[in-house]
Each structure stands twice: as structure tokens, then as C-alpha cells.
Amino acid sequence: MINLSTGAFYERSTRQIGSLRAQAETLQQQIGTGERLERSSDDPVAAARLRMLARTERITSVDTRNSELAEADLALTDQTLSSIADIVMRVRELAVQATVSTLNDDQRAAIGVEVASLRENLVLLGNSRNITGHALFGGQAAGQAYVDNGSGNGVQFVGTAAVTPLEIGEGQSVVPGLTGPEIFQFDAASGPTDLFAVLDGLAIALAGGGQAAADASSAALADLDRGLEKVTTAQTVVGSRLNWIDLMTERREINTERIADERTSVGGADIAVTMSRLQETLTVLEATQASFVRLANLSLFSMLR
């Protein structure tokens, strides 16, 4: 009977001390990590909510990467459009000069050389690359957007007709670029054309000289104005898309802050409360250990004295 009681006493004391030590270790871990839950069974409802928040955060991270990619491509598109507009305005200045009646054929031919050079620069801009190395204005094409068949033979668009939209959150998407035809092609008085053809035709006419060169320069002004209008319209479209990305980024940042606050309230440990509970547990553990030592040292003879 005495042996059984002694064994039960030691077993009960060991379990009690072990439980208190486990509680203390759990509380210390909560203070270190800032997390209240160690496993889902600690609070199944809170754990389920935390999993939903984690899933939302993963989706948000994908939306953030898409937004950054779209913003980079659109910013590069905007810069390239500005360069294209500069070329068109410079060609227009040259066309105005070429209409002056006092110019001779050699002077107009010199202007034609510069126009031809600007045409080549325009083709280079049409074949710009985005941050991933694909054609900036080629739609979904990985290679070049345009093939230059040489002076008089035209520039051919070899890209695709559309750009793949990117999801940027809350079911919203943005088209991260433009295709070449959306920038260079337009309807002239003589029918559909593009800026490459206008510059090419003007350069050839200026090289030919005579009254035809002056007439071609005058006729080119209206086409250049229409082409410049198409470019500025494209810039407006790109600007509105960049603004849309900024708006969605702000909303996503607000949502991220909300998720962080909810994560803290659902699964975070209140450091002040947890430290108080830890101190209380350590005090009880210390008292329990001291009581165990004192009781373990007692014997029947000690009780009889």
C-alpha cells in the first residue's frame, strides 16, 4: 500500500511538473515568434481563418508581380512613344523646309537623306524590346514586330494582333502594352497607311528632286499630322493604364495592411498578456518543484517525531 501510494505520488508530481514546463515552453515560444497558435488543434477556427489569409496573401503576391511587370512594360512603351513622336515632329519640320520654293534639288536631297535616316530609327523603335526581351509592339510574338523590306518595299508587321492581359487583383486586368498597328497605322486621305510608308515615300520623293519633291513634302504634312495624332492617342491610352495600375496597387496595399492586422488579431500573441501568463506559470512551477522536494524528503519517522 505504501509503495503504491509513493509511486502514485511521484507519477502525479512528475506529470504536474512536466505539464507546467510544457506550458512555460509554449508561452516562451509565443513570445519569441509572436504567434499564438503552434498547431491547428490549438484553435481550429482561428487556424482555418489564418489559412484563408495565407491563401489571399499568395494571390496578392502574384497580382503584385503582374502589376510590376505591366507597369515596367507600359513605362517603357510610354518612353518609346515619346521618341516616336519626336521623330514624327522632326520629319514634319523637314517637310515644311522642303516646301520652300527657294530650295534647290541638292538641298531637298539632303533633307531626304535625313528623312531616310529617321525612317530607319523609326523601324528600330518599332522593334524595341520589353523587359523580358520580347518585341515591345509585337503582341504575343517573341521575335521582331516588324521586318524592313528596304526602301520602296515597305515595312511589314509580323507580330500578333493583341497583347495578353495580366491579372492585377480583384478580378481586374490590364493590357501591358500596344501592338505596332495601334501606333503606326492610320487612315490617310488616300487610304490606310503607316508612318513607315509616309517617311519612305517622302525620302524617295525628295531624292528625286523637281517640283514633285516640293509637292510630296506639302502632301506629307497632313499624313504626318494624322500619324502624330495616332501616336499621342496611344500615349493617352498608356497613361490611363498606368493610372489604373497605380489605383489597384493602392487598393492592394490597403488590403495587405488589413490582412496583416487580421492575422495579428486572429493568430498573434498578445506579448504583455503572454509574458504575464509566463511569469505566473514559472512561479507555479517553482512552487510545485519546491513542494515536491519537501514532500519527497519526508518519511514515516519524520512524521512521528
C-alpha positions as CSV (number, residue, x, y, z in Angstrom):
1,M,0.0,0.0,0.0
2,I,2.8,2.4,1.0
3,N,4.8,1.5,-2.2
4,L,1.7,2.1,-4.4
5,S,1.0,5.5,-2.7
6,T,4.6,6.6,-3.1
7,G,4.6,5.6,-6.8
8,A,1.4,7.4,-7.4
9,F,2.8,10.5,-5.7
10,Y,5.9,10.5,-7.8
11,E,4.0,9.9,-11.0
12,R,1.4,12.6,-10.3
13,S,4.1,15.1,-9.3
14,T,6.1,14.3,-12.5
15,R,3.1,14.8,-14.7
16,Q,2.2,18.1,-13.0
17,I,5.8,19.5,-13.3
18,G,6.1,18.3,-16.9
19,S,2.8,20.0,-17.8
20,L,3.9,23.2,-16.2
21,R,7.2,23.1,-18.0
22,A,5.4,22.5,-21.3
23,Q,3.1,25.4,-20.7
24,A,6.1,27.6,-20.0
25,E,7.9,26.5,-23.1
26,T,4.8,27.2,-25.2
27,L,4.5,30.7,-23.8
28,Q,8.1,31.4,-24.4
29,Q,7.8,30.2,-28.0
30,Q,4.7,32.5,-28.4
31,I,6.8,35.5,-27.1
32,G,9.6,34.6,-29.5
33,T,7.5,34.1,-32.6
34,G,4.7,36.5,-31.9
35,E,2.3,33.7,-32.9
36,R,-0.4,32.3,-30.6
37,L,-1.1,29.0,-32.4
38,E,1.5,26.3,-32.5
39,R,-0.7,23.8,-34.3
40,S,-4.2,23.8,-35.8
41,S,-5.7,21.9,-32.9
42,D,-4.9,24.8,-30.6
43,D,-7.8,26.8,-32.2
44,P,-9.3,25.1,-35.3
45,V,-11.5,28.1,-36.2
46,A,-8.6,30.6,-36.0
47,A,-6.3,28.2,-37.9
48,A,-8.8,27.9,-40.7
49,R,-9.0,31.7,-40.9
50,L,-5.3,32.0,-41.0
51,R,-5.1,29.5,-43.9
52,M,-7.5,31.7,-45.8
53,L,-5.5,34.8,-45.1
54,A,-2.3,33.0,-46.2
55,R,-4.0,32.0,-49.5
56,T,-5.1,35.6,-50.0
57,E,-1.5,36.7,-49.5
58,R,-0.2,34.3,-52.1
59,I,-2.7,35.5,-54.6
60,T,-1.8,39.1,-53.8
61,S,1.9,38.4,-54.3
62,V,1.1,37.1,-57.8
63,D,-1.0,40.2,-58.5
64,T,1.8,42.4,-57.3
65,R,4.3,40.7,-59.7
66,N,1.9,41.1,-62.6
67,S,1.4,44.8,-61.7
68,E,5.1,45.4,-61.6
69,L,5.6,43.6,-64.9
70,A,2.8,45.5,-66.6
71,E,4.0,48.8,-65.1
72,A,7.5,48.3,-66.4
73,D,6.3,47.4,-69.9
74,L,3.9,50.3,-70.1
75,A,6.5,52.7,-68.8
76,L,8.9,51.5,-71.5
77,T,6.1,51.8,-74.0
78,D,5.5,55.4,-73.0
79,Q,9.2,56.3,-73.3
80,T,9.3,54.7,-76.8
81,L,6.2,56.5,-77.9
82,S,7.8,59.8,-76.9
83,S,10.8,59.0,-79.1
84,I,8.4,58.1,-81.9
85,A,6.6,61.4,-81.5
86,D,9.9,63.3,-81.6
87,I,10.8,61.6,-84.9
88,V,7.4,62.5,-86.5
89,M,7.7,66.1,-85.4
90,R,11.2,66.3,-86.7
91,V,10.1,64.9,-90.1
92,R,7.3,67.4,-90.2
93,E,9.8,70.2,-89.6
94,L,11.9,68.8,-92.5
95,A,8.8,68.5,-94.7
96,V,8.0,72.2,-94.1
97,Q,11.5,73.2,-95.0
98,A,11.3,71.1,-98.2
99,T,8.2,73.1,-99.4
100,V,10.2,76.3,-99.5
101,S,10.4,77.3,-103.2
102,T,13.9,78.7,-102.9
103,L,15.4,75.3,-102.2
104,N,17.2,73.5,-105.0
105,D,17.3,69.8,-105.7
106,D,20.5,69.2,-103.8
107,Q,19.2,70.8,-100.6
108,R,16.0,68.8,-100.8
109,A,18.0,65.6,-101.4
110,A,20.0,66.4,-98.2
111,I,16.7,66.7,-96.4
112,G,15.7,63.4,-97.9
113,V,18.8,61.7,-96.5
114,E,17.8,62.8,-93.0
115,V,14.3,61.7,-93.5
116,A,15.6,58.3,-94.7
117,S,17.8,58.1,-91.6
118,L,14.8,58.9,-89.4
119,R,12.8,56.2,-91.1
120,E,15.5,53.7,-90.1
121,N,15.3,54.9,-86.5
122,L,11.6,54.6,-86.6
123,V,11.9,50.9,-87.6
124,L,14.4,50.4,-84.7
125,L,11.9,51.9,-82.3
126,G,9.1,49.7,-83.8
127,N,11.3,46.7,-82.9
128,S,12.0,47.7,-79.3
129,R,12.1,45.0,-76.7
130,N,10.4,44.8,-73.4
131,I,12.0,43.8,-70.1
132,T,11.7,40.1,-70.9
133,G,13.4,40.6,-74.3
134,H,10.2,40.2,-76.4
135,A,9.0,42.6,-79.0
136,L,7.5,45.6,-77.2
137,F,5.0,46.2,-80.0
138,G,4.8,42.6,-81.3
139,G,1.8,41.4,-79.3
140,Q,2.5,37.9,-78.2
141,A,5.3,37.4,-80.7
142,A,8.7,36.6,-79.2
143,G,10.7,37.9,-82.2
144,Q,10.7,41.1,-84.1
145,A,7.5,43.1,-84.6
146,Y,8.5,44.5,-88.0
147,V,10.5,43.3,-91.0
148,D,12.1,46.1,-93.1
149,N,12.0,45.1,-96.7
150,G,14.1,48.1,-97.7
151,S,13.4,51.5,-99.2
152,G,10.4,51.4,-101.6
153,N,9.4,47.9,-100.5
154,G,7.7,48.8,-97.2
155,V,7.9,47.7,-93.6
156,Q,5.8,44.6,-92.7
157,F,4.2,43.9,-89.3
158,V,4.9,40.3,-88.3
159,G,3.6,40.3,-84.7
160,T,0.3,39.2,-83.4
161,A,-2.9,41.3,-83.2
162,A,-3.3,41.5,-79.4
163,V,-1.4,41.7,-76.2
164,T,-2.2,39.2,-73.4
165,P,-3.9,41.0,-70.4
166,L,-2.4,40.5,-66.9
167,E,-4.5,40.0,-63.7
168,I,-3.8,42.7,-61.2
169,G,-6.2,41.8,-58.4
170,E,-9.9,41.8,-57.5
171,G,-10.8,40.2,-60.9
172,Q,-9.3,43.2,-62.7
173,S,-6.8,43.0,-65.5
174,V,-4.7,45.4,-67.6
175,V,-3.2,45.1,-71.1
176,P,0.5,45.7,-70.6
177,G,1.3,47.2,-74.0
178,L,0.2,48.1,-77.5
179,T,0.7,46.4,-80.9
180,G,2.5,48.1,-83.7
181,P,-0.6,48.8,-85.8
182,E,-2.2,50.6,-82.8
183,I,0.7,53.1,-83.0
184,F,1.9,53.3,-86.6
185,Q,-1.1,52.6,-88.8
186,F,-3.7,55.2,-89.6
187,D,-6.2,56.3,-92.3
188,A,-4.8,58.9,-94.6
189,A,-6.7,60.9,-97.3
190,S,-5.5,58.3,-99.9
191,G,-6.5,55.3,-97.7
192,P,-4.9,53.2,-95.0
193,T,-1.2,53.7,-94.5
194,D,1.5,53.8,-91.8
195,L,4.3,56.1,-90.6
196,F,7.0,54.0,-92.2
197,A,5.4,54.4,-95.7
198,V,4.9,58.1,-95.2
199,L,8.6,58.6,-94.3
200,D,9.8,56.3,-97.0
201,G,7.7,58.0,-99.7
202,L,8.8,61.4,-98.6
203,A,12.5,60.4,-98.6
204,I,12.2,58.9,-102.1
205,A,10.4,62.0,-103.5
206,L,13.0,64.4,-102.0
207,A,15.8,62.3,-103.6
208,G,14.1,62.6,-107.0
209,G,14.0,66.4,-106.9
210,G,12.0,68.8,-109.0
211,Q,8.5,70.2,-108.3
212,A,7.4,66.7,-107.4
213,A,9.6,66.8,-104.3
214,A,8.0,70.1,-103.1
215,D,4.5,68.8,-103.8
216,A,5.3,65.5,-101.9
217,S,6.6,67.5,-98.9
218,S,3.4,69.5,-98.8
219,A,1.2,66.4,-99.2
220,A,3.1,64.6,-96.4
221,L,2.2,67.3,-93.8
222,A,-1.4,66.1,-93.5
223,D,-0.3,62.5,-93.2
224,L,2.3,63.3,-90.6
225,D,-0.3,65.2,-88.6
226,R,-2.6,62.1,-88.7
227,G,0.2,59.9,-87.7
228,L,1.3,62.1,-84.8
229,E,-2.3,62.1,-83.6
230,K,-2.3,58.3,-83.6
231,V,0.9,58.3,-81.5
232,T,-0.5,60.8,-79.0
233,T,-3.7,58.8,-78.7
234,A,-1.6,55.8,-77.9
235,Q,0.3,57.8,-75.2
236,T,-3.1,58.7,-73.7
237,V,-4.1,55.0,-73.6
238,V,-0.8,54.0,-72.0
239,G,-1.2,56.8,-69.4
240,S,-4.7,55.7,-68.4
241,R,-3.5,52.1,-68.0
242,L,-0.6,53.2,-65.8
243,N,-3.1,55.2,-63.7
244,W,-5.3,52.1,-63.4
245,I,-2.3,50.1,-62.1
246,D,-1.5,52.8,-59.5
247,L,-5.1,52.7,-58.3
248,M,-5.1,48.9,-58.0
249,T,-1.7,49.0,-56.3
250,E,-3.1,51.4,-53.6
251,R,-6.1,49.2,-53.0
252,R,-3.9,46.1,-52.8
253,E,-1.6,47.8,-50.2
254,I,-4.6,48.8,-48.1
255,N,-5.9,45.2,-48.3
256,T,-2.5,43.9,-47.3
257,E,-2.5,46.1,-44.2
258,R,-5.9,44.8,-43.4
259,I,-4.8,41.2,-43.7
260,A,-1.8,41.9,-41.5
261,D,-4.0,43.4,-38.8
262,E,-6.4,40.5,-39.0
263,R,-3.6,38.0,-38.9
264,T,-2.3,39.6,-35.7
265,S,-5.8,39.7,-34.1
266,V,-6.6,36.1,-35.1
267,G,-3.3,34.3,-34.5
268,G,-1.0,36.8,-33.0
269,A,0.1,36.6,-29.3
270,D,-0.5,39.5,-27.0
271,I,3.0,39.9,-25.7
272,A,2.0,41.7,-22.5
273,V,-0.6,39.1,-21.6
274,T,1.6,36.2,-22.7
275,M,4.5,37.4,-20.6
276,S,2.2,37.8,-17.6
277,R,1.0,34.2,-18.0
278,L,4.6,33.0,-18.4
279,Q,5.6,34.7,-15.2
280,E,2.6,33.1,-13.4
281,T,3.4,29.7,-14.8
282,L,7.1,29.9,-13.8
283,T,6.0,30.9,-10.3
284,V,3.6,28.0,-10.0
285,L,6.3,25.6,-11.5
286,E,8.9,26.8,-9.0
287,A,6.4,26.4,-6.1
288,T,5.4,22.9,-7.3
289,Q,9.0,21.8,-7.6
290,A,9.8,23.1,-4.1
291,S,6.8,21.3,-2.6
292,F,7.7,18.1,-4.4
293,V,11.2,18.2,-3.0
294,R,10.0,18.9,0.6
295,L,7.3,16.1,0.4
296,A,9.8,13.6,-1.2
297,N,12.2,14.1,1.7
298,L,9.5,13.2,4.4
299,S,9.4,9.8,5.9
300,L,7.3,8.0,8.5
301,F,9.9,8.6,11.2
302,S,9.9,12.3,10.4
303,M,6.1,12.3,10.8
304,L,6.4,10.6,14.2
305,R,9.0,13.0,15.7
